Amino acid sequence: MSVPSAPFRLDVADLLSRPTARRPVAFEGALEDLDGTAARVGGPIRVQVLLERIPDGIVVRGTVAAEWQATCSTCLRDIEQTLEVTVDELFEDAPVEGETYPIEGHEIDLEQLARDNLLVELPLAPRCEVPCAPDVVIDTDAPPDPRWSALAELELAPPDS
């Protein structure tokens, strides 16, 4: 397992010693290997959360945001968009695998929370924000292809009602 970047590891001793204590936290940090199947997160991860002490542990509520890059699945152009995810997660001394995150001594690590929430929101088939189409120009004034001329001679009967 990789060692998390410094801004993602937070000392929460002040919250653990005071019931119902709160603290806002905002920072930017980089994480490696945030690649989905068709898109990848690039640049800094922006975290803006409120840490709140509750009897079960510490609740982290707020947003995690980053820019993602991909190739549009329709027009194949490179695209870059902002992804902002709302988080509402519990950190506790005895975490439940896949449901909560651990408090390690007097620290919490927001790296896995950021990874889990950003990766699940990356698009599987990225598309441009504005509807796009391949660069194909159709000339409606051009004469019809002579290979299709036999079809022009067909007389189709209307379907039986």
NUKERO-922505 format. One line per 2 residues: for each residue x negated, y negated, z negated of C-alpha. Coordinates in nm, 3 decimals, decimal comma, padded with zeros to 5 digits, m for minus. Last residue first. Layout:
REM NUKERO-922505
X Y Z ~ ...
This chain:
REM NUKERO-922505
05,406 00,128 04,324 ~ 05,211 00,293 04,601
04,879 00,118 04,661 ~ 04,866 m00,135 04,944
04,734 00,007 05,271 ~ 04,378 m00,072 05,362
04,292 m00,170 05,715 ~ 03,928 m00,103 05,779
03,749 m00,324 06,033 ~ 03,555 m00,519 05,771
03,414 m00,190 05,639 ~ 03,247 m00,119 05,974
03,069 m00,455 05,950 ~ 02,875 m00,353 05,637
02,546 m00,291 05,819 ~ 02,589 m00,629 05,986
02,515 m00,806 05,652 ~ 02,764 m01,087 05,617
02,665 m01,433 05,743 ~ 02,505 m01,663 05,482
02,724 m01,939 05,341 ~ 02,762 m01,769 05,001
02,385 m01,774 04,939 ~ 02,330 m01,587 04,613
02,037 m01,707 04,403 ~ 01,897 m01,464 04,149
01,687 m01,585 03,855 ~ 01,818 m01,336 03,600
02,108 m01,453 03,387 ~ 02,136 m01,637 03,060
02,398 m01,714 02,804 ~ 02,253 m01,979 02,572
02,094 m01,837 02,257 ~ 01,874 m01,608 02,468
01,906 m01,240 02,392 ~ 01,731 m00,990 02,165
01,847 m00,627 02,181 ~ 01,778 m00,477 01,836
01,792 m00,818 01,669 ~ 01,589 m00,874 01,351
01,816 m00,878 01,045 ~ 01,692 m00,552 00,886
01,333 m00,668 00,921 ~ 01,392 m00,998 00,741
01,566 m00,857 00,432 ~ 01,335 m00,563 00,366
01,014 m00,756 00,437 ~ 01,111 m01,054 00,218
01,215 m00,828 m00,072 ~ 00,896 m00,624 m00,027
00,682 m00,939 m00,056 ~ 00,878 m01,093 m00,346
00,652 m00,939 m00,611 ~ 00,764 m00,987 m00,970
00,528 m01,046 m01,260 ~ 00,535 m01,010 m01,641
00,442 m00,641 m01,652 ~ 00,556 m00,526 m01,308
00,925 m00,611 m01,273 ~ 01,044 m00,364 m01,012
01,298 m00,411 m00,729 ~ 01,656 m00,285 m00,708
01,861 m00,062 m00,478 ~ 01,626 00,156 m00,271
01,486 00,338 m00,574 ~ 01,660 00,216 m00,891
01,422 m00,011 m01,080 ~ 01,335 00,051 m01,447
01,191 m00,285 m01,564 ~ 01,429 m00,486 m01,344
01,434 m00,712 m01,035 ~ 01,780 m00,773 m00,891
01,850 m00,911 m00,544 ~ 02,065 m01,182 m00,384
01,905 m01,285 m00,055 ~ 02,043 m01,501 00,225
01,855 m01,456 00,551 ~ 01,733 m01,727 00,787
01,598 m01,624 01,126 ~ 01,469 m01,896 01,357
01,437 m01,827 01,727 ~ 01,167 m01,764 01,984
01,230 m01,632 02,333 ~ 01,011 m01,498 02,611
01,206 m01,447 02,932 ~ 01,320 m01,099 03,034
01,658 m01,224 03,168 ~ 01,892 m00,988 02,985
01,693 m00,820 02,705 ~ 01,529 m01,151 02,619
01,167 m01,087 02,520 ~ 01,085 m01,131 02,154
00,965 m01,378 01,893 ~ 01,085 m01,442 01,539
01,052 m01,754 01,325 ~ 01,092 m01,716 00,950
01,337 m01,767 00,666 ~ 01,407 m01,620 00,322
01,698 m01,773 00,137 ~ 01,835 m01,794 m00,216
01,908 m01,572 m00,513 ~ 01,658 m01,367 m00,719
01,813 m01,204 m01,026 ~ 01,578 m01,117 m01,312
01,626 m00,828 m01,553 ~ 01,926 m00,640 m01,691
02,016 m00,901 m01,958 ~ 01,999 m01,187 m01,704
01,711 m01,423 m01,627 ~ 01,761 m01,632 m01,314
01,510 m01,699 m01,036 ~ 01,638 m01,944 m00,776
01,507 m01,900 m00,424 ~ 01,347 m02,081 m00,131
01,107 m01,859 00,063 ~ 00,960 m01,959 00,399
00,768 m01,687 00,582 ~ 00,484 m01,829 00,789
00,425 m01,748 01,152 ~ 00,556 m01,457 01,351
00,834 m01,208 01,291 ~ 00,864 m00,948 01,563
01,136 m00,842 01,803 ~ 01,232 m00,529 01,999
01,193 m00,236 01,757 ~ 01,110 m00,453 01,456
00,765 m00,591 01,372 ~ 00,669 m00,757 01,044
00,315 m00,622 01,037 ~ 00,136 m00,891 00,833
00,293 m01,134 00,588 ~ 00,214 m01,506 00,567
00,328 m01,742 00,296 ~ 00,547 m02,044 00,241
00,680 m02,156 m00,097 ~ 00,990 m02,254 m00,295
01,084 m02,141 m00,646 ~ 01,368 m02,266 m00,865
01,359 m02,154 m01,229 ~ 01,637 m02,033 m01,457
01,654 m01,915 m01,820 ~ 01,961 m01,717 m01,931
01,763 m01,530 m02,199 ~ 01,418 m01,677 m02,269
01,103 m01,462 m02,300 ~ 01,143 m01,288 m01,964
01,189 m01,620 m01,785 ~ 00,863 m01,772 m01,913
00,676 m01,447 m01,837 ~ 00,792 m01,467 m01,473
00,455 m01,482 m01,296 ~ 00,523 m01,466 m00,922
00,361 m01,252 m00,651 ~ 00,473 m01,372 m00,305
00,244 m01,677 m00,308 ~ m00,068 m01,464 m00,359
m00,029 m01,239 m00,055 ~ 00,058 m00,883 m00,144
m00,209 m00,611 m00,171 ~ m00,131 m00,345 00,086
00,000 00,000 00,000
